[in-house]
Structure formats: C-alpha cells, structure tokens
Amino acid sequence: MNRIEDSKNLIKRAIFTISELNKLEYKLDNNPIYDAMEHKSPLNYKEAKPGKINIEEFKNAIYTLIEADDFLYKKAPMHNLNDQEAMEFCKLIFKSKKHLDNVLKEFGFKFQESPLLDERALYIVSNKKLLKNLKGKMPNINIISTEGVLNPEDMKIIRPNIPEKTLKGISKKCEITIKEINRLIDKLKPSEIIVIVDDNNKGDELIYERAKELFNAKKISVEDINL
C-alpha cells in the first residue's frame, strides 16, 4: 500500500476516532443522566442541512492528520508511543477534531462547547488581536495586552541590533504595562495570573518568563483554547 492510500486510511480512522471522542465527551459531561441518553441516536450524516464547505477548516483538518500520519512511519511496526509522543499525537488528533467540528457546524451539526477560560483569572496576552478575539467570545474575561515585552532587555534577544534610543522608549512602555497589571491584580484579586502564549513566538515565551518572575504567572498555549 503506498503512502497516499495509507494516509487516506489514516484519515478515515481519525474521523472514526473523532466521532468516538465526541460520544465519550458527551457521556462524561452528562454522566448523571447518561443512562437515559443511551437510546438517543448519535450524530448522523443524514442529519446534515444545506451549507457551505469551510475550505480553510477542512484543509487544516487534513493537514493536521497528515502531520499525525508521520507517527505511523516513525513508530512502525509496533506504533507504541511514550508519554511525550502520546501527548504530541493526541494534540494533533484533537486539533483536527476541532477543525472538523467547525466544518460540520456549517451543515447544522452542534457540539457542546466548554467555557474557553476561567473568568476568575487574569490573562496576559502579547497582542490586541488575540485580546479582541477572546473578548468577543467571553465579554467578561479579565485580560490585558502587553503589546510587547515586559522587560526592555528581552528586546535585545529578539532584536540584537536594536538602538539604545529605541530601548529607552520600550523601557517606559514596560513600566506602564507592569504598573497596569499590578493595578488590575489589586482591583480584581484574580484566582491566578495566566499568560497565553503562541508556542512558536519567542516574544511570548519571554513575556511569560518575566510574568512568572513578577506575578508568579502560569502559561497556557493559544492552541489549547477553543477560539
């Protein structure tokens, strides 16, 4: 069997797995009344309503599954995964599941969604675009955008040749941002401080490291948020 056929079979198996994950998630979330729900029909393709294919989400689902496909070849013939590999593989499957759910939503299928984030916490992000996206989903979320690093020295890591004059302006901006975060902490008394990071963004990681020092912050990946 060539790789293309193998990938097609992987996609079929992954879609079946995603369906099973959806059913399991429903069982767990509705455990007190699960016995009464057992006789309800699961989602069925025959329930599809007219709609438009979300091409971007569909392609993202396929690309993610193809990325997961690499595990078939790397871990052949036993396909046993260690802790780190299992986490990476399942992350890809769940990521694909998210994209496929978004495709199916265009055809009338509904999926139970958990709250995005804890409204008792204070979240720190590096840019206003993410802040606006989260505010659009959760209007009551406590969130602040740094619009850059929290320490001017960190800019030297990102831009080694940055002029000293520019650093002075960044230093002032950092002071204002840190002061505003402290003000929000005093006002809101959040349950915890969490930095939302893009795993591929060095700047986000530097912001987290400083926030950890200053506010004992934790971090979560933006990929783990159901935006």
KAJO-V43944 format. One record per backbone hydrogen bond with DSSP energy under -1.0 kcal/mol. NH is the residue of the N-H (numbers start at 1). CO is the residue of the C=O. E is the energy in kcal/mol with one decimal. If there is no record, write none. Layout:
BEGIN
nh=<NH & NH>
co=<CO & CO>
e=<E & E>
END
This chain:
BEGIN
nh=<6 & 7 & 8 & 9 & 10 & 11 & 12 & 13 & 14 & 15 & 16 & 17 & 18 & 19 & 20 & 21 & 22 & 23 & 24 & 25 & 26 & 27 & 28 & 29 & 30 & 31 & 33 & 34 & 37 & 38 & 40 & 47 & 48 & 49 & 55 & 58 & 59 & 60 & 61 & 62 & 63 & 64 & 65 & 66 & 67 & 68 & 69 & 71 & 72 & 74 & 75 & 79 & 86 & 87 & 88 & 89 & 90 & 91 & 92 & 93 & 94 & 95 & 96 & 97 & 98 & 99 & 100 & 101 & 102 & 103 & 104 & 105 & 107 & 108 & 109 & 121 & 122 & 123 & 124 & 125 & 131 & 132 & 133 & 134 & 135 & 136 & 137 & 138 & 141 & 144 & 146 & 154 & 155 & 158 & 159 & 162 & 167 & 168 & 169 & 170 & 171 & 172 & 173 & 174 & 175 & 176 & 177 & 178 & 179 & 180 & 181 & 182 & 183 & 184 & 185 & 186 & 187 & 188 & 189 & 191 & 194 & 195 & 196 & 197 & 201 & 205 & 206 & 207 & 208 & 209 & 210 & 211 & 212 & 213 & 214 & 215 & 216 & 217 & 218 & 220 & 222 & 224 & 225 & 227>
co=<2 & 3 & 4 & 5 & 6 & 7 & 8 & 9 & 10 & 11 & 12 & 13 & 14 & 15 & 16 & 17 & 18 & 19 & 20 & 21 & 22 & 23 & 24 & 25 & 26 & 28 & 30 & 31 & 33 & 34 & 37 & 44 & 45 & 107 & 53 & 54 & 55 & 56 & 57 & 58 & 59 & 60 & 61 & 62 & 63 & 64 & 65 & 68 & 69 & 70 & 71 & 75 & 82 & 83 & 84 & 85 & 86 & 87 & 88 & 89 & 90 & 91 & 92 & 93 & 94 & 95 & 96 & 97 & 98 & 99 & 100 & 101 & 104 & 105 & 104 & 118 & 192 & 142 & 194 & 144 & 127 & 128 & 129 & 130 & 131 & 132 & 133 & 134 & 138 & 123 & 125 & 151 & 152 & 154 & 155 & 159 & 163 & 164 & 165 & 166 & 167 & 168 & 169 & 170 & 171 & 172 & 173 & 174 & 175 & 176 & 177 & 178 & 179 & 180 & 181 & 182 & 183 & 184 & 185 & 120 & 122 & 218 & 124 & 220 & 198 & 201 & 202 & 203 & 204 & 205 & 206 & 207 & 208 & 209 & 210 & 211 & 212 & 211 & 193 & 195 & 197 & 221 & 222 & 225>
e=<-2.3 & -2.7 & -2.1 & -2.3 & -2.1 & -2.4 & -2.1 & -2.5 & -3.0 & -2.5 & -1.9 & -2.5 & -2.9 & -2.2 & -2.1 & -2.5 & -2.3 & -1.9 & -2.5 & -2.8 & -2.0 & -2.2 & -2.5 & -2.4 & -1.6 & -1.0 & -1.4 & -1.6 & -1.0 & -1.1 & -2.1 & -2.2 & -1.6 & -2.5 & -1.4 & -2.5 & -2.8 & -2.3 & -2.1 & -2.1 & -3.0 & -2.1 & -2.1 & -2.5 & -1.9 & -2.0 & -1.7 & -1.8 & -1.4 & -2.7 & -2.2 & -3.2 & -3.1 & -2.0 & -2.3 & -2.8 & -2.7 & -2.0 & -1.6 & -2.0 & -2.8 & -2.1 & -2.3 & -2.5 & -2.2 & -1.7 & -2.8 & -2.6 & -1.7 & -1.5 & -2.6 & -1.9 & -1.9 & -1.5 & -1.6 & -1.3 & -2.5 & -2.8 & -2.8 & -2.5 & -1.5 & -2.8 & -2.1 & -2.4 & -2.6 & -2.1 & -1.3 & -3.3 & -1.9 & -2.2 & -2.7 & -1.6 & -1.0 & -1.5 & -3.8 & -2.0 & -1.7 & -1.6 & -1.2 & -2.0 & -2.7 & -1.8 & -1.9 & -2.6 & -1.9 & -1.9 & -2.4 & -2.7 & -2.2 & -2.1 & -2.3 & -2.4 & -1.9 & -2.2 & -2.3 & -2.3 & -2.1 & -3.3 & -2.0 & -2.0 & -2.7 & -3.0 & -2.5 & -2.8 & -2.5 & -1.5 & -2.0 & -2.3 & -2.3 & -2.3 & -2.0 & -2.6 & -2.6 & -1.6 & -2.8 & -2.9 & -1.1 & -1.2 & -2.8 & -2.1 & -2.8 & -1.6 & -1.3 & -1.9>
END
